[in-house]
Structure formats: structure tokens, C-alpha cells
Amino acid sequence: MKATKAGISTVFQSLIYMGADVNAKNNDNNALWLACFGNRYNLISLLLAAHIDINEQT
């Protein structure tokens, strides 16, 4: 989520490649919410390609 919030796509891609849980969330948000909130369209696309659960409510 930190890589998503910061918009660092290279770190983000590496984490996904290494098997990071794209559906992980903290108390308030998940990576998809952070990507949407930050207008990080490239990261939204990567999350969708990594099969993030788009029905997760935050």
C-alpha cells in the first residue's frame, strides 16, 4: 500500500511479481482505494491485472 500511495510503479510491480497479497488492507483502505484516490491509473490497471477483488468494501 505504501508503494501505491507513493505511486512508485517499479516497486509496485516487483511486489506483485514476488507474490505480495494485492487484497491486503489496513484498517481503512486497500491498494485499489489508494490508487483510485491518488489518480494512479497505471497502478489501477496493474491491480486489475493482478486480480484484485474489486468488490472489497472500504
KAFEN-V953911 format. One record per pair of residues at least 6 apart in sequence whose C-alpha atoms are under 6 Angstrom apart, sorted by sequence separation. I is the first residue (numbers start at 1). J is the second residue. D is the distance in Angstrom with one decimal. If there is no record, write none. Layout:
i:I j:J d:D
i:I j:J d:D
This chain:
i:3 j:12 d:5.6
i:35 j:44 d:5.8
i:5 j:34 d:5.8
i:23 j:52 d:5.7
i:29 j:58 d:5.6
i:1 j:31 d:5.1
i:22 j:52 d:5.8
i:4 j:35 d:5.9
